[in-house]
Amino acid sequence: MSLVDDLLALDRPLLVALDVDGTIAPIVRDPDEATIPDDTLAVLKALASTPSTELALITGRDLDSLSRMEQLDGIWRAVEHGGLVLAPGQQPQPRELAEERRHALARFREWVRDHAEDAFVEYKPRAVAVHVRAIAETDPDRANALLDEAEEIATGLGLHVRKGRRVREVEALEHDKGEALREIFERSGARSTFFAGDDVTDLPAIEFASKHGIGAFVLSRERPEPPSESVVVIENAKGVAALLSEISRRLA
Ligand SMILES: [Mg+2]
């Protein structure tokens, strides 16, 4: 049986949950420039309105940054690696960080401004992401040294460090995509789930999905080998788009 057949055989309601960058949006050097291709957006829109199907996007981006890429109706969103989970139509509530967490994050922001001016930096409400993809193209040693240094400083400040391929994400509070997927799975009333993601930060969600349906790892030039032999593999982001299109067509 193909992966599509396996997916269609899962119990309904089926929760289709997807990482964004590298999974439905091709990786680009500057995360601000990343987009979800129009035909993928059309398929997501169709999936969101398919009966007995729930659609979720689970991303490290913050809500503003995700909103620049999609304004889909009727979908679940987990942003900031699960720091904020929103049901379809749900608006975010104001959130307060404890004084000491705010202070530690502010200290890290200062360090970034003084020491990582050549990195691409995302300043999120509760995290700072230091991306070195562009630096790595010309100076891989500098890129790795910067990642190590950022990690050391952040750890010293008592902040949580999430390691991606070319990014260190420094967070005031620790979350993970597996917990986010679990929350959406439970709140949505889904009976099975499919999740696809392309980075090590997706592994907890892939693991959760494989216990309650199917979890798939998306390969890329940066990560051409799957993290384990047993995981379901999708060749690239184009393969994800083709899979979603086929599922949407057959569920309709
Ligand atoms: Mg990704």
Boltz pocket constraint, residues with backbone or C-beta under 6 A from the ligand:
constraints:
  - pocket:
      binder: B
      contacts: [[A, 19], [A, 20], [A, 21], [A, 22], [A, 23], [A, 197], [A, 198], [A, 199]]
      max_distance: 6.0
